[in-house]
Amino acid sequence: MSTAFLILADGTVFEGNSIGAQGITIGETVFTTGMTGYLETLTDPSYYGQIVTQTFPLIGNYGVIPQDFESKKSYVNGYIVRELCDEPSNFRCAGALDSFLKAQGIIGICGIDTRELTKKIRESGVMNGMIVSGKDEVPDVKKLIPQISSYRITSAVENVQGSSVIVQSTQTATKNTKHIVLFDFGAKANIQRELEKRNCAVTVVPYNTSAEKILSLNPDGIMLSNGPGDPADNTSVIDEIQKLCSKNIPIFGICLGHQMLALARGAKTSKLKYGHRGGNHPVKDLKTGRVYITSQNHGYAVETQSLPSYAVQSFVNINDNTCEGITYTDIPAFSVQFHPEACGGPHDTNFLFDRFMEMIECR
């Protein structure tokens, strides 16, 4: 392995070994606490523009399993691990993680103290960083800081769009099949899988589809997917969601979909200090008092105090009291900040898909 350096916007430098592709990359340096699911993390479009740090020290031990991918490619800007396994062992393994990183053009670094890095991000907040690999000498940090600091994630949803056309469902329709339109802002593949498990025919439409076009597909329900970036940047999409809200069609939003639905209904969003990423985040159901362990991946949150009277907070984050779910009393719609479709993570809140189906049945 050749030498690699991680340079943070505050001037901190970590020296380690190069993994994946070689070169230079800049992104938001974030951390995820998942002990498993590194393939789902790498292929989750919500990580677009970010350099992802895995806090679990050994990554790659079960190799690369394409069937577990959440999208067709990886959207991370860089990858950081403590130790990368070179000899994976799993009966489904189709290759080593380092080979996958190289094939995807992902620049990474291993062999650094990821615990120290995570503590720094927790104290300082999300911080831009640069990975420089293939060089034996420390780069001129002072010259690079302005470039690192000025990096911003822009046009995130547009850049992770899986398809620019409407993808019709291949599910065989039966008498009880429900038709769901999945509004794709960077959707994880498991959202569609969970809907199809419940006898749904799923039509996937791109982020720039008009409300009129969605309604012309005669959906029984509308799913607003996860995705990357600042939700407030997507003004045209929010306008279309606002139009859909007036049509009395059941709506279920997840992550970015949750945030944009809230914006369409008059609430506000703001950036979190270091976000919530990983598979062990506790949320409380405010109706029952029950606590669930959830998978999360987001850097923004809906401001609870901005919710209108017809938007009732349904879940709260135990760690920092941020909004984790909303139920709307004037329309058939609800949304959650976490991922009930989590694969490689906790399945505690998978029942929310059943709640969505019940809402459709009662329409």
Contacts in CASP RR format, 6 or more apart in sequence:
PFRMAT RR
TARGET T0000
AUTHOR 0000-0000-0000
METHOD contacts of the structure
MODEL  1
MSTAFLILADGTVFEGNSIGAQGITIGETVFTTGMTGYLETLTDPSYYGQ
IVTQTFPLIGNYGVIPQDFESKKSYVNGYIVRELCDEPSNFRCAGALDSF
LKAQGIIGICGIDTRELTKKIRESGVMNGMIVSGKDEVPDVKKLIPQISS
YRITSAVENVQGSSVIVQSTQTATKNTKHIVLFDFGAKANIQRELEKRNC
AVTVVPYNTSAEKILSLNPDGIMLSNGPGDPADNTSVIDEIQKLCSKNIP
IFGICLGHQMLALARGAKTSKLKYGHRGGNHPVKDLKTGRVYITSQNHGY
AVETQSLPSYAVQSFVNINDNTCEGITYTDIPAFSVQFHPEACGGPHDTN
FLFDRFMEMIECR
1 17 0 8 1.000
1 18 0 8 1.000
1 19 0 8 1.000
1 110 0 8 1.000
2 17 0 8 1.000
2 18 0 8 1.000
2 22 0 8 1.000
2 133 0 8 1.000
2 134 0 8 1.000
2 136 0 8 1.000
3 15 0 8 1.000
3 16 0 8 1.000
3 17 0 8 1.000
3 18 0 8 1.000
3 133 0 8 1.000
3 134 0 8 1.000
3 135 0 8 1.000
3 136 0 8 1.000
4 15 0 8 1.000
4 16 0 8 1.000
4 17 0 8 1.000
4 18 0 8 1.000
4 19 0 8 1.000
4 108 0 8 1.000
4 109 0 8 1.000
4 131 0 8 1.000
4 132 0 8 1.000
4 133 0 8 1.000
4 134 0 8 1.000
5 13 0 8 1.000
5 14 0 8 1.000
5 15 0 8 1.000
5 16 0 8 1.000
5 109 0 8 1.000
5 131 0 8 1.000
5 132 0 8 1.000
5 133 0 8 1.000
5 135 0 8 1.000
5 138 0 8 1.000
5 139 0 8 1.000
6 13 0 8 1.000
6 14 0 8 1.000
6 16 0 8 1.000
6 29 0 8 1.000
6 51 0 8 1.000
6 80 0 8 1.000
6 109 0 8 1.000
6 112 0 8 1.000
6 117 0 8 1.000
6 129 0 8 1.000
6 130 0 8 1.000
6 131 0 8 1.000
7 13 0 8 1.000
7 129 0 8 1.000
7 130 0 8 1.000
7 131 0 8 1.000
7 132 0 8 1.000
7 139 0 8 1.000
7 141 0 8 1.000
7 144 0 8 1.000
7 145 0 8 1.000
7 148 0 8 1.000
8 29 0 8 1.000
8 120 0 8 1.000
8 127 0 8 1.000
8 128 0 8 1.000
8 129 0 8 1.000
8 148 0 8 1.000
9 127 0 8 1.000
9 128 0 8 1.000
9 129 0 8 1.000
9 145 0 8 1.000
9 148 0 8 1.000
9 149 0 8 1.000
10 124 0 8 1.000
10 127 0 8 1.000
11 141 0 8 1.000
11 145 0 8 1.000
12 120 0 8 1.000
13 138 0 8 1.000
13 141 0 8 1.000
14 109 0 8 1.000
14 112 0 8 1.000
14 113 0 8 1.000
14 117 0 8 1.000
15 112 0 8 1.000
15 138 0 8 1.000
16 109 0 8 1.000
16 110 0 8 1.000
16 111 0 8 1.000
16 112 0 8 1.000
17 109 0 8 1.000
17 110 0 8 1.000
17 111 0 8 1.000
18 107 0 8 1.000
18 108 0 8 1.000
18 109 0 8 1.000
18 133 0 8 1.000
18 134 0 8 1.000
19 79 0 8 1.000
19 81 0 8 1.000
19 84 0 8 1.000
19 98 0 8 1.000
19 101 0 8 1.000
19 108 0 8 1.000
19 109 0 8 1.000
19 110 0 8 1.000
20 79 0 8 1.000
20 98 0 8 1.000
20 101 0 8 1.000
20 102 0 8 1.000
20 105 0 8 1.000
20 106 0 8 1.000
20 107 0 8 1.000
20 108 0 8 1.000
21 101 0 8 1.000
21 102 0 8 1.000
21 104 0 8 1.000
21 105 0 8 1.000
21 106 0 8 1.000
21 107 0 8 1.000
21 108 0 8 1.000
21 133 0 8 1.000
22 107 0 8 1.000
22 133 0 8 1.000
22 134 0 8 1.000
23 107 0 8 1.000
23 131 0 8 1.000
23 132 0 8 1.000
23 133 0 8 1.000
23 134 0 8 1.000
24 107 0 8 1.000
24 130 0 8 1.000
24 131 0 8 1.000
24 132 0 8 1.000
24 133 0 8 1.000
25 51 0 8 1.000
25 77 0 8 1.000
25 78 0 8 1.000
25 107 0 8 1.000
25 108 0 8 1.000
25 130 0 8 1.000
25 131 0 8 1.000
26 51 0 8 1.000
26 77 0 8 1.000
26 128 0 8 1.000
26 129 0 8 1.000
26 130 0 8 1.000
26 147 0 8 1.000
26 148 0 8 1.000
26 151 0 8 1.000
27 49 0 8 1.000
27 50 0 8 1.000
27 51 0 8 1.000
27 77 0 8 1.000
27 78 0 8 1.000
27 128 0 8 1.000
27 129 0 8 1.000
27 130 0 8 1.000
27 151 0 8 1.000
27 153 0 8 1.000
28 49 0 8 1.000
28 50 0 8 1.000
28 51 0 8 1.000
28 77 0 8 1.000
28 126 0 8 1.000
28 127 0 8 1.000
28 128 0 8 1.000
28 129 0 8 1.000
28 151 0 8 1.000
28 153 0 8 1.000
29 50 0 8 1.000
29 51 0 8 1.000
29 53 0 8 1.000
29 80 0 8 1.000
29 117 0 8 1.000
29 121 0 8 1.000
29 126 0 8 1.000
29 127 0 8 1.000
29 128 0 8 1.000
29 129 0 8 1.000
30 47 0 8 1.000
30 50 0 8 1.000
30 51 0 8 1.000
30 52 0 8 1.000
30 53 0 8 1.000
30 121 0 8 1.000
30 126 0 8 1.000
30 274 0 8 1.000
30 275 0 8 1.000
30 277 0 8 1.000
30 299 0 8 1.000
31 52 0 8 1.000
31 53 0 8 1.000
31 54 0 8 1.000
31 55 0 8 1.000
31 114 0 8 1.000
31 117 0 8 1.000
31 118 0 8 1.000
31 121 0 8 1.000
31 274 0 8 1.000
31 277 0 8 1.000
32 41 0 8 1.000
32 52 0 8 1.000
32 53 0 8 1.000
32 54 0 8 1.000
32 55 0 8 1.000
32 277 0 8 1.000
32 278 0 8 1.000
32 279 0 8 1.000
32 297 0 8 1.000
33 55 0 8 1.000
33 56 0 8 1.000
33 277 0 8 1.000
33 278 0 8 1.000
33 279 0 8 1.000
33 280 0 8 1.000
34 41 0 8 1.000
34 54 0 8 1.000
34 55 0 8 1.000
34 56 0 8 1.000
34 278 0 8 1.000
34 279 0 8 1.000
34 280 0 8 1.000
34 345 0 8 1.000
35 56 0 8 1.000
36 56 0 8 1.000
36 344 0 8 1.000
36 345 0 8 1.000
37 68 0 8 1.000
37 343 0 8 1.000
37 344 0 8 1.000
37 345 0 8 1.000
38 54 0 8 1.000
38 59 0 8 1.000
38 60 0 8 1.000
38 97 0 8 1.000
39 63 0 8 1.000
39 64 0 8 1.000
39 65 0 8 1.000
39 68 0 8 1.000
39 69 0 8 1.000
40 68 0 8 1.000
40 69 0 8 1.000
40 70 0 8 1.000
40 188 0 8 1.000
40 343 0 8 1.000
40 344 0 8 1.000
41 47 0 8 1.000
41 52 0 8 1.000
41 54 0 8 1.000
41 76 0 8 1.000
41 297 0 8 1.000
42 52 0 8 1.000
42 74 0 8 1.000
42 76 0 8 1.000
42 79 0 8 1.000
42 100 0 8 1.000
42 104 0 8 1.000
42 106 0 8 1.000
43 69 0 8 1.000
43 70 0 8 1.000
43 71 0 8 1.000
43 72 0 8 1.000
43 73 0 8 1.000
43 74 0 8 1.000
43 75 0 8 1.000
44 70 0 8 1.000
44 71 0 8 1.000
44 75 0 8 1.000
44 188 0 8 1.000
44 226 0 8 1.000
44 297 0 8 1.000
45 70 0 8 1.000
45 71 0 8 1.000
45 75 0 8 1.000
45 160 0 8 1.000
45 162 0 8 1.000
45 186 0 8 1.000
45 187 0 8 1.000
45 188 0 8 1.000
45 226 0 8 1.000
45 227 0 8 1.000
45 228 0 8 1.000
46 186 0 8 1.000
46 188 0 8 1.000
46 226 0 8 1.000
46 227 0 8 1.000
46 228 0 8 1.000
46 229 0 8 1.000
46 255 0 8 1.000
46 256 0 8 1.000
46 297 0 8 1.000
46 298 0 8 1.000
47 75 0 8 1.000
47 76 0 8 1.000
47 228 0 8 1.000
47 297 0 8 1.000
48 75 0 8 1.000
48 76 0 8 1.000
48 77 0 8 1.000
48 153 0 8 1.000
48 156 0 8 1.000
48 159 0 8 1.000
48 160 0 8 1.000
48 227 0 8 1.000
48 228 0 8 1.000
48 229 0 8 1.000
49 75 0 8 1.000
49 76 0 8 1.000
49 77 0 8 1.000
49 153 0 8 1.000
49 156 0 8 1.000
49 228 0 8 1.000
50 76 0 8 1.000
50 77 0 8 1.000
50 78 0 8 1.000
50 153 0 8 1.000
51 76 0 8 1.000
51 77 0 8 1.000
51 78 0 8 1.000
51 79 0 8 1.000
51 80 0 8 1.000
51 129 0 8 1.000
51 131 0 8 1.000
52 76 0 8 1.000
52 78 0 8 1.000
52 79 0 8 1.000
52 80 0 8 1.000
52 277 0 8 1.000
53 80 0 8 1.000
53 81 0 8 1.000
53 114 0 8 1.000
53 117 0 8 1.000
53 118 0 8 1.000
53 121 0 8 1.000
54 79 0 8 1.000
54 80 0 8 1.000
54 81 0 8 1.000
54 82 0 8 1.000
54 114 0 8 1.000
55 114 0 8 1.000
55 115 0 8 1.000
55 118 0 8 1.000
57 81 0 8 1.000
57 82 0 8 1.000
57 83 0 8 1.000
57 114 0 8 1.000
58 82 0 8 1.000
58 83 0 8 1.000
58 85 0 8 1.000
59 81 0 8 1.000
59 82 0 8 1.000
59 83 0 8 1.000
59 84 0 8 1.000
59 85 0 8 1.000
59 97 0 8 1.000
60 84 0 8 1.000
60 85 0 8 1.000
60 88 0 8 1.000
60 96 0 8 1.000
60 97 0 8 1.000
61 85 0 8 1.000
61 88 0 8 1.000
61 89 0 8 1.000
62 88 0 8 1.000
62 89 0 8 1.000
62 90 0 8 1.000
62 92 0 8 1.000
62 93 0 8 1.000
63 85 0 8 1.000
63 88 0 8 1.000
63 90 0 8 1.000
63 93 0 8 1.000
63 94 0 8 1.000
63 95 0 8 1.000
63 96 0 8 1.000
63 97 0 8 1.000
64 88 0 8 1.000
64 93 0 8 1.000
64 94 0 8 1.000
64 95 0 8 1.000
64 96 0 8 1.000
64 97 0 8 1.000
64 99 0 8 1.000
64 100 0 8 1.000
65 90 0 8 1.000
65 92 0 8 1.000
65 93 0 8 1.000
65 94 0 8 1.000
66 94 0 8 1.000
67 92 0 8 1.000
68 343 0 8 1.000
68 344 0 8 1.000
69 189 0 8 1.000
70 188 0 8 1.000
70 189 0 8 1.000
70 190 0 8 1.000
70 343 0 8 1.000
71 160 0 8 1.000
71 162 0 8 1.000
71 186 0 8 1.000
71 188 0 8 1.000
71 189 0 8 1.000
72 162 0 8 1.000
73 104 0 8 1.000
74 100 0 8 1.000
74 104 0 8 1.000
74 106 0 8 1.000
75 159 0 8 1.000
75 160 0 8 1.000
75 228 0 8 1.000
76 106 0 8 1.000
78 106 0 8 1.000
78 107 0 8 1.000
78 108 0 8 1.000
78 131 0 8 1.000
79 101 0 8 1.000
79 106 0 8 1.000
79 107 0 8 1.000
79 108 0 8 1.000
79 109 0 8 1.000
80 108 0 8 1.000
80 109 0 8 1.000
80 110 0 8 1.000
80 112 0 8 1.000
80 114 0 8 1.000
80 117 0 8 1.000
80 131 0 8 1.000
81 109 0 8 1.000
81 110 0 8 1.000
81 111 0 8 1.000
81 114 0 8 1.000
82 110 0 8 1.000
82 111 0 8 1.000
82 112 0 8 1.000
82 113 0 8 1.000
82 114 0 8 1.000
82 115 0 8 1.000
83 110 0 8 1.000
83 111 0 8 1.000
84 97 0 8 1.000
84 98 0 8 1.000
84 110 0 8 1.000
85 96 0 8 1.000
85 97 0 8 1.000
86 96 0 8 1.000
86 98 0 8 1.000
87 96 0 8 1.000
88 95 0 8 1.000
88 96 0 8 1.000
88 97 0 8 1.000
101 108 0 8 1.000
107 131 0 8 1.000
107 133 0 8 1.000
108 131 0 8 1.000
108 133 0 8 1.000
109 131 0 8 1.000
109 133 0 8 1.000
120 127 0 8 1.000
121 127 0 8 1.000
121 274 0 8 1.000
122 274 0 8 1.000
125 273 0 8 1.000
125 274 0 8 1.000
126 271 0 8 1.000
126 272 0 8 1.000
126 273 0 8 1.000
126 274 0 8 1.000
126 275 0 8 1.000
126 299 0 8 1.000
128 148 0 8 1.000
128 149 0 8 1.000
128 151 0 8 1.000
129 148 0 8 1.000
129 151 0 8 1.000
130 144 0 8 1.000
130 147 0 8 1.000
130 148 0 8 1.000
132 139 0 8 1.000
153 228 0 8 1.000
153 229 0 8 1.000
153 230 0 8 1.000
154 233 0 8 1.000
155 233 0 8 1.000
156 227 0 8 1.000
156 228 0 8 1.000
156 229 0 8 1.000
156 230 0 8 1.000
156 233 0 8 1.000
157 185 0 8 1.000
157 186 0 8 1.000
157 207 0 8 1.000
157 227 0 8 1.000
157 228 0 8 1.000
157 229 0 8 1.000
157 233 0 8 1.000
157 234 0 8 1.000
157 237 0 8 1.000
157 256 0 8 1.000
158 207 0 8 1.000
160 185 0 8 1.000
160 186 0 8 1.000
160 227 0 8 1.000
160 228 0 8 1.000
161 184 0 8 1.000
161 186 0 8 1.000
161 206 0 8 1.000
161 207 0 8 1.000
162 184 0 8 1.000
162 186 0 8 1.000
162 206 0 8 1.000
163 184 0 8 1.000
163 204 0 8 1.000
163 206 0 8 1.000
164 206 0 8 1.000
165 206 0 8 1.000
166 203 0 8 1.000
166 204 0 8 1.000
166 205 0 8 1.000
166 206 0 8 1.000
166 209 0 8 1.000
166 213 0 8 1.000
166 217 0 8 1.000
167 203 0 8 1.000
167 204 0 8 1.000
167 205 0 8 1.000
168 203 0 8 1.000
169 179 0 8 1.000
169 201 0 8 1.000
169 202 0 8 1.000
169 203 0 8 1.000
171 177 0 8 1.000
171 196 0 8 1.000
171 199 0 8 1.000
171 200 0 8 1.000
171 201 0 8 1.000
171 202 0 8 1.000
173 201 0 8 1.000
174 199 0 8 1.000
176 199 0 8 1.000
177 199 0 8 1.000
177 200 0 8 1.000
177 201 0 8 1.000
178 198 0 8 1.000
178 199 0 8 1.000
178 200 0 8 1.000
178 201 0 8 1.000
178 220 0 8 1.000
178 221 0 8 1.000
178 357 0 8 1.000
178 360 0 8 1.000
179 200 0 8 1.000
179 201 0 8 1.000
179 203 0 8 1.000
179 217 0 8 1.000
179 218 0 8 1.000
179 219 0 8 1.000
179 220 0 8 1.000
179 221 0 8 1.000
180 195 0 8 1.000
180 200 0 8 1.000
180 201 0 8 1.000
180 202 0 8 1.000
180 203 0 8 1.000
180 219 0 8 1.000
180 220 0 8 1.000
180 221 0 8 1.000
180 222 0 8 1.000
180 223 0 8 1.000
181 202 0 8 1.000
181 203 0 8 1.000
181 204 0 8 1.000
181 205 0 8 1.000
181 214 0 8 1.000
181 217 0 8 1.000
181 219 0 8 1.000
181 221 0 8 1.000
181 222 0 8 1.000
181 223 0 8 1.000
182 191 0 8 1.000
182 192 0 8 1.000
182 195 0 8 1.000
182 202 0 8 1.000
182 203 0 8 1.000
182 204 0 8 1.000
182 205 0 8 1.000
182 223 0 8 1.000
182 225 0 8 1.000
183 205 0 8 1.000
183 207 0 8 1.000
183 209 0 8 1.000
183 214 0 8 1.000
183 222 0 8 1.000
183 223 0 8 1.000
183 224 0 8 1.000
183 225 0 8 1.000
183 241 0 8 1.000
183 257 0 8 1.000
184 204 0 8 1.000
184 205 0 8 1.000
184 206 0 8 1.000
184 207 0 8 1.000
184 225 0 8 1.000
185 207 0 8 1.000
185 224 0 8 1.000
185 225 0 8 1.000
185 226 0 8 1.000
185 227 0 8 1.000
185 234 0 8 1.000
185 237 0 8 1.000
185 256 0 8 1.000
185 257 0 8 1.000
185 260 0 8 1.000
186 207 0 8 1.000
186 225 0 8 1.000
186 226 0 8 1.000
186 227 0 8 1.000
186 228 0 8 1.000
186 256 0 8 1.000
187 204 0 8 1.000
187 225 0 8 1.000
187 226 0 8 1.000
187 227 0 8 1.000
188 225 0 8 1.000
188 226 0 8 1.000
188 339 0 8 1.000
188 341 0 8 1.000
188 343 0 8 1.000
190 341 0 8 1.000
190 342 0 8 1.000
190 343 0 8 1.000
191 223 0 8 1.000
191 225 0 8 1.000
191 226 0 8 1.000
191 254 0 8 1.000
191 341 0 8 1.000
192 202 0 8 1.000
192 204 0 8 1.000
193 341 0 8 1.000
194 340 0 8 1.000
194 341 0 8 1.000
194 350 0 8 1.000
194 353 0 8 1.000
195 202 0 8 1.000
195 223 0 8 1.000
195 353 0 8 1.000
196 202 0 8 1.000
197 353 0 8 1.000
198 353 0 8 1.000
198 354 0 8 1.000
198 357 0 8 1.000
200 357 0 8 1.000
202 223 0 8 1.000
203 217 0 8 1.000
203 219 0 8 1.000
205 213 0 8 1.000
205 214 0 8 1.000
205 217 0 8 1.000
207 234 0 8 1.000
207 237 0 8 1.000
208 236 0 8 1.000
208 237 0 8 1.000
209 240 0 8 1.000
210 240 0 8 1.000
211 240 0 8 1.000
211 241 0 8 1.000
211 243 0 8 1.000
211 244 0 8 1.000
211 247 0 8 1.000
212 243 0 8 1.000
214 222 0 8 1.000
214 240 0 8 1.000
214 244 0 8 1.000
215 244 0 8 1.000
215 247 0 8 1.000
215 249 0 8 1.000
219 249 0 8 1.000
220 249 0 8 1.000
220 250 0 8 1.000
220 360 0 8 1.000
220 363 0 8 1.000
221 249 0 8 1.000
221 250 0 8 1.000
221 251 0 8 1.000
221 252 0 8 1.000
221 356 0 8 1.000
221 360 0 8 1.000
222 244 0 8 1.000
222 249 0 8 1.000
222 250 0 8 1.000
222 251 0 8 1.000
222 252 0 8 1.000
223 251 0 8 1.000
223 252 0 8 1.000
223 253 0 8 1.000
223 254 0 8 1.000
223 356 0 8 1.000
224 241 0 8 1.000
224 251 0 8 1.000
224 252 0 8 1.000
224 253 0 8 1.000
224 254 0 8 1.000
224 256 0 8 1.000
224 257 0 8 1.000
224 258 0 8 1.000
224 260 0 8 1.000
224 261 0 8 1.000
224 335 0 8 1.000
225 253 0 8 1.000
225 254 0 8 1.000
225 255 0 8 1.000
225 256 0 8 1.000
225 257 0 8 1.000
226 254 0 8 1.000
226 255 0 8 1.000
226 256 0 8 1.000
226 257 0 8 1.000
226 297 0 8 1.000
226 339 0 8 1.000
227 255 0 8 1.000
227 256 0 8 1.000
227 257 0 8 1.000
228 256 0 8 1.000
229 256 0 8 1.000
229 299 0 8 1.000
229 300 0 8 1.000
230 269 0 8 1.000
230 271 0 8 1.000
230 300 0 8 1.000
231 238 0 8 1.000
231 256 0 8 1.000
231 257 0 8 1.000
231 259 0 8 1.000
231 260 0 8 1.000
231 263 0 8 1.000
231 269 0 8 1.000
231 300 0 8 1.000
232 263 0 8 1.000
232 269 0 8 1.000
234 260 0 8 1.000
237 260 0 8 1.000
238 260 0 8 1.000
238 263 0 8 1.000
238 264 0 8 1.000
239 264 0 8 1.000
241 260 0 8 1.000
241 261 0 8 1.000
241 264 0 8 1.000
242 264 0 8 1.000
242 265 0 8 1.000
244 251 0 8 1.000
245 251 0 8 1.000
245 261 0 8 1.000
245 264 0 8 1.000
245 265 0 8 1.000
245 331 0 8 1.000
245 333 0 8 1.000
246 331 0 8 1.000
248 331 0 8 1.000
248 332 0 8 1.000
248 363 0 8 1.000
249 332 0 8 1.000
249 363 0 8 1.000
250 332 0 8 1.000
250 333 0 8 1.000
250 356 0 8 1.000
250 359 0 8 1.000
250 360 0 8 1.000
250 363 0 8 1.000
251 261 0 8 1.000
251 331 0 8 1.000
251 332 0 8 1.000
251 333 0 8 1.000
251 334 0 8 1.000
251 335 0 8 1.000
252 333 0 8 1.000
252 334 0 8 1.000
252 335 0 8 1.000
252 352 0 8 1.000
252 353 0 8 1.000
252 356 0 8 1.000
252 359 0 8 1.000
253 261 0 8 1.000
253 333 0 8 1.000
253 334 0 8 1.000
253 335 0 8 1.000
253 336 0 8 1.000
254 335 0 8 1.000
254 336 0 8 1.000
254 339 0 8 1.000
254 340 0 8 1.000
254 341 0 8 1.000
255 297 0 8 1.000
255 298 0 8 1.000
255 336 0 8 1.000
255 337 0 8 1.000
255 338 0 8 1.000
255 339 0 8 1.000
256 298 0 8 1.000
257 335 0 8 1.000
258 302 0 8 1.000
258 325 0 8 1.000
258 326 0 8 1.000
258 335 0 8 1.000
258 336 0 8 1.000
258 337 0 8 1.000
259 269 0 8 1.000
259 298 0 8 1.000
259 300 0 8 1.000
259 301 0 8 1.000
259 302 0 8 1.000
259 337 0 8 1.000
261 326 0 8 1.000
261 333 0 8 1.000
261 335 0 8 1.000
262 269 0 8 1.000
262 302 0 8 1.000
262 307 0 8 1.000
262 311 0 8 1.000
262 326 0 8 1.000
262 335 0 8 1.000
263 269 0 8 1.000
265 308 0 8 1.000
265 310 0 8 1.000
265 311 0 8 1.000
265 328 0 8 1.000
266 306 0 8 1.000
266 308 0 8 1.000
267 302 0 8 1.000
267 303 0 8 1.000
267 306 0 8 1.000
267 307 0 8 1.000
267 308 0 8 1.000
267 311 0 8 1.000
267 326 0 8 1.000
268 302 0 8 1.000
268 303 0 8 1.000
268 306 0 8 1.000
269 300 0 8 1.000
269 301 0 8 1.000
269 302 0 8 1.000
269 303 0 8 1.000
270 300 0 8 1.000
270 301 0 8 1.000
270 303 0 8 1.000
271 299 0 8 1.000
271 300 0 8 1.000
272 298 0 8 1.000
272 299 0 8 1.000
272 300 0 8 1.000
272 301 0 8 1.000
272 320 0 8 1.000
272 322 0 8 1.000
275 298 0 8 1.000
275 299 0 8 1.000
276 296 0 8 1.000
276 297 0 8 1.000
276 298 0 8 1.000
276 299 0 8 1.000
276 317 0 8 1.000
276 319 0 8 1.000
276 322 0 8 1.000
276 337 0 8 1.000
277 296 0 8 1.000
277 297 0 8 1.000
277 298 0 8 1.000
277 299 0 8 1.000
278 295 0 8 1.000
278 296 0 8 1.000
278 297 0 8 1.000
279 293 0 8 1.000
279 294 0 8 1.000
279 295 0 8 1.000
279 296 0 8 1.000
279 342 0 8 1.000
279 345 0 8 1.000
279 346 0 8 1.000
280 293 0 8 1.000
280 346 0 8 1.000
281 293 0 8 1.000
281 294 0 8 1.000
281 295 0 8 1.000
281 296 0 8 1.000
281 317 0 8 1.000
281 319 0 8 1.000
281 338 0 8 1.000
282 291 0 8 1.000
282 292 0 8 1.000
282 293 0 8 1.000
282 294 0 8 1.000
282 317 0 8 1.000
282 318 0 8 1.000
282 319 0 8 1.000
283 291 0 8 1.000
283 292 0 8 1.000
283 294 0 8 1.000
283 315 0 8 1.000
283 316 0 8 1.000
283 317 0 8 1.000
283 318 0 8 1.000
283 324 0 8 1.000
283 338 0 8 1.000
283 349 0 8 1.000
284 290 0 8 1.000
284 291 0 8 1.000
284 292 0 8 1.000
284 315 0 8 1.000
284 316 0 8 1.000
284 318 0 8 1.000
285 291 0 8 1.000
285 292 0 8 1.000
285 314 0 8 1.000
285 315 0 8 1.000
286 313 0 8 1.000
286 314 0 8 1.000
286 315 0 8 1.000
286 316 0 8 1.000
287 314 0 8 1.000
291 318 0 8 1.000
292 346 0 8 1.000
292 348 0 8 1.000
292 349 0 8 1.000
293 346 0 8 1.000
293 348 0 8 1.000
294 324 0 8 1.000
294 338 0 8 1.000
294 339 0 8 1.000
294 340 0 8 1.000
294 342 0 8 1.000
294 346 0 8 1.000
294 348 0 8 1.000
294 349 0 8 1.000
295 338 0 8 1.000
295 339 0 8 1.000
295 342 0 8 1.000
295 344 0 8 1.000
295 345 0 8 1.000
295 346 0 8 1.000
296 337 0 8 1.000
296 338 0 8 1.000
296 339 0 8 1.000
297 339 0 8 1.000
298 337 0 8 1.000
301 322 0 8 1.000
301 323 0 8 1.000
301 337 0 8 1.000
302 323 0 8 1.000
302 325 0 8 1.000
302 326 0 8 1.000
302 337 0 8 1.000
303 323 0 8 1.000
304 313 0 8 1.000
304 321 0 8 1.000
304 322 0 8 1.000
304 323 0 8 1.000
307 313 0 8 1.000
307 323 0 8 1.000
307 326 0 8 1.000
310 328 0 8 1.000
310 329 0 8 1.000
310 330 0 8 1.000
310 331 0 8 1.000
311 326 0 8 1.000
311 327 0 8 1.000
311 328 0 8 1.000
311 329 0 8 1.000
312 326 0 8 1.000
312 327 0 8 1.000
312 328 0 8 1.000
312 329 0 8 1.000
313 323 0 8 1.000
313 325 0 8 1.000
313 326 0 8 1.000
314 324 0 8 1.000
314 325 0 8 1.000
314 326 0 8 1.000
314 327 0 8 1.000
314 334 0 8 1.000
314 336 0 8 1.000
315 323 0 8 1.000
315 324 0 8 1.000
315 325 0 8 1.000
315 336 0 8 1.000
315 337 0 8 1.000
315 338 0 8 1.000
316 322 0 8 1.000
316 323 0 8 1.000
316 324 0 8 1.000
317 323 0 8 1.000
317 324 0 8 1.000
317 337 0 8 1.000
322 337 0 8 1.000
323 337 0 8 1.000
324 336 0 8 1.000
324 337 0 8 1.000
324 338 0 8 1.000
325 334 0 8 1.000
325 335 0 8 1.000
325 336 0 8 1.000
325 337 0 8 1.000
326 334 0 8 1.000
326 335 0 8 1.000
327 333 0 8 1.000
327 334 0 8 1.000
328 334 0 8 1.000
332 359 0 8 1.000
332 363 0 8 1.000
334 355 0 8 1.000
334 356 0 8 1.000
334 359 0 8 1.000
336 349 0 8 1.000
336 352 0 8 1.000
338 349 0 8 1.000
340 349 0 8 1.000
340 350 0 8 1.000
340 351 0 8 1.000
340 352 0 8 1.000
340 353 0 8 1.000
341 350 0 8 1.000
341 353 0 8 1.000
342 350 0 8 1.000
END
